[in-house]
Amino acid sequence: MEAYYSDGRGRYSTGESYDWFYKYEDCDDPQIFTSSDGLWTYGFADPDNPSDEIEILRYNGCEININIPSVIDGRKVVALDSTFDGFFELESVIVPEGITDILGAFNGCEGLKKVVLPQSLENIEYGFNCCFSLKEIKIPPNVKDFSYAFMGTEIESIDFPQGTQNINNSFADSDFIKKVRIPGSVRSTHGAFSDCENLTEVTIEDGVEGIEDYTFYHCTSLMELTIPESVRTFGRFSVGYMEIREYVDAEKTAYRIKGECIVPGFCIKGVKGSAAEKYAEEHHIPFYPL
């Protein structure tokens, strides 16, 4: 097994070297390897405790429809870390069972249209950020971390699975998301749907304890939100607020921010005497008891 430093291969047959990996930048002697077939660069899943479990750090080939192997050089693949980062031409991929994490694995894969995910998956942090062609995805039931996962995708609806804990910035700035269900297990929501101007339908299940900063900020099409009694805390501009924007071009691609205001026509529904009612009163938002 030969250590990987600079072997001349590049994803697009350019000869470009792929020997920089963020998590090893302070390591003098990184344990990074190239697979025997030359297609995969990988390291130990736990660098401090080398074992037969590995994470794939880079795909070195140029195929655009890929079935990721579950075993490489006799070692079990349990994670992907920035594996296909910036691989614009990638169109479809099958992720095998046994993989639990896909940290930034498909970040910037602008042409990715089809993904099959394993039931073993637990973490997709930054997983599909800037996958501009991805319109739908089937989420396995055990995923807990969705932070920054779907920014820039064309996904229109998502039902986060029970057990989900982190949805921070999961769809921030999305132009396509319209319908969302948030299970009661969620504990982190910071900026989850900030600037999602086409979001119209949100279900927050009982059990969610807080709505953090900017969670639904500038959701200008969201006219009402039913907030369960379990929600006791609200962050800055978390619900009902939008930016006041002064556009400086006819195409509305550039603007100046002139301040914030309540989304016109927005209202909150909830239990009388709850934190939701108090929030509505403090921010002069119409409140309707359930």
Phi, psi and omega in degrees: 000114186267132179295144184262123172232292178212103187250007174085351181276153176217154185297331184248026180058035180261350185082002181294139182272143179238058185249022174246127180226123191305322185284352180247010187295337178257013182258126182285330183224073184293139176271081182236138188227158173252134181297160183298333178270358177080359187273340189228138172252132185213164176222175178289142180301323174239095184304333181280345180223076181307136180208196178272006178259129185232163172240139180274125184262335183199139169264126186259359181269194181226013174292147182250356173234111195233136171252104184293133180289149177271343179224134177231124180051039178079005181249143184280128177275121181241351182204155172240135180225103180059026189302315182246021184308120178079010179278085189300326187279347182303131183248321181212152181207143173245121179263125187282161174299148180105338178277128182254336185228137173229066185290109179060020189298324184241021179304125177078013177277082191295336182262002183293125183242332186225132179223134172245120184253150182277157177293339181284350188293137180234335188220123176233038178304125183060015190302313186235028178300128179066030170269082192292343182259359183277116185254335180209154181203139178264118185270126175296158189284347187255008181288131182248331186243115179244016186299130180058023190285323191235019178299126177089000178277173177256019179295131184258339184213141176215138175243093181301136183290155173301135183104346176302136181243323188234119175236024181308124176053026185298324180233020183308133179068018179285133178271354190242334184298130183237328188225134186218140170237126182248116182286162184293348181281346185293133180240342181232124185230008189310121175061017189307317183234027179301131178065030174266087191288346180255006177289124184237339187225121180228131173245120176251118183279154177300136182123331175294129187259340181205151174244110191276178183312131169063016183305312179240034182289134179057039170267082193286348178259356180275105188268341177208154179216124176269122186246121182291161183295337181294338179285118183245345182229147178230135179271184181294127179051036186285324186220131169087354184261151175222160174281147168265112187248135174251105183284141185249005176215158184296329182280354181057044177260344180225144183204163172253141178270121184258000180139197179230157174205170175285139177301124180303128178087357183286143177218161178243138174245140181184189182276133180299134181086001182276172176297330179297318178294319179297318178298315180300317180296316183295330184252011176057046177252132178304136181236134179237116180292144179280000000 
